[in-house]
Amino acid sequence: MGSVFENDLPEESPEEIAALEDPQEEQGVVSSDGEVFPDPLYHLKLEYSSERLYATHNTQEFDPGDHVIVPTRYGKDIALVMGRVRVPIGIRAEDVVYIDRMANETDIAQQEDLKEKEAYAFGVFREKVAQHKLDMKLIATHYLMDEPKILFFFSAENRVDFRDLVKDLVSIFKMRIELRQIGVRDESRITGGLGVCGRPFCCHAVTDKLRPVSIRMAKDQGLSLNSLKISGQCGRLLCCLAYEHDWYCEAKKTLPNEGIRLRYEDINFRVSEVNPLTGKIRLVGEDGRVLEVSSEKMTRIDGKWRIQ
């Protein structure tokens, strides 16, 4: 394990760690076992929010980097084609949307024009929030491509009464206004950034459809239960715990559990550490010796582990 995961900080109370978990009502990964998905199936990204969609088209094929017009939960909009999909993650077959058409030069030019308007709307929103003395933080602003509507994504500690704010915005922009309060994970997904691993946030660069992250995932991966080590910049449990959990569970099936005892060279040893990533197992003998052996040298015979 890297130094960021070394056991040099004390574990925190179960209540403190539980506060980092995702709410149970959040949607988790939906198994695709037995479901029939359309072919071809494309992975799309809404660039303004980093939300991911799965979409298909009966006759036309698309390449990574293409822009297409698709229905979204906010209305028809432009999306970036990430590529073809072999194994859908976190969706059901009925969640797949149908691509309207390829975005043309006019659509691309319109998108650039709207980005300039979004920058102006961003400033207006913040000015009006200050005037109304509302405790809310604007994260992003987006104009829909296919209808006169502006989306404002904001975060706030509590529920906010923004009815007067909406009236002001409607009087200025003369179009539909939609305010959406988002959580800390959504904020990180939209703004992006680098995690402790030095790579872009999973929720921003990989997918926003990971299962809710739980403390059990950290325990299964042998990580210290300290919030500084297992939480991201958003203050919630690291997305990669969910992203990597299945691999750890499968790898541990072929490895001994920590704490088991075995006999080697007429000395009793206890397994003190198991590292699935490196395949190394550390054992401490009753004579004080510390051994580090490869998992390839460990065999299980009649339910008991032995060193070859």
C-alpha angles and dihedrals in degrees: 000000000000121000090259088070099044116124096249098119128063120256116251130231119281089246093055093048094044089059088067095058124102117255113265093236092065113108114258132196113306114214115240092203109135094004120122114219124195120260124254096038120183133200110223132188130206098218097204094057104017089234114153128224135186115220143167141196128202101218113011127071124211134203130216109277095033119126120224138181113241139162113260132181088265097046137282112328145156120273136184119241109231096182145274120319127225100172116027115215126210100355143096125227091255090059092068112107128208119244111236097203147309113290111249131210091271090056092049091049090048090051091054091049091050091053089062090050090049090057090053093046089050091059094045092051093052091048092052092046089056091048092052091042093231122168099229135118119217112224105174144348125212136182114209115236100220104039139030099263135121123207119208116193114198140164128218137171092234140010112295128212099221100161094115090045091055091050090054092048093049091051090053102041099030093216141087115300124203122187117195122190110212135191131243093267091052090050092054091046092055100041097037126199142163125293128216087273090063093245128110116276112280091228090055102037107024111031142313092218101080117134119261109281118240138187089246088068091056091048092049089054092050095242125156111257095236119127093222090062104038102037129079132221089280090064094243130105114292114272090221090068088070093037092056101030098097092052092053092048092052094044094050091056088073096044133074119254121251112262099032117130130223139168123245128170089353091302127111113237133188124210104239101172138015120194111191092185096060097025089233125141123196120209130188118208128213087242091060097258119140118208129188113197135175117254087235088070092054118090132178116222122177090345094308127108120231137179114235 
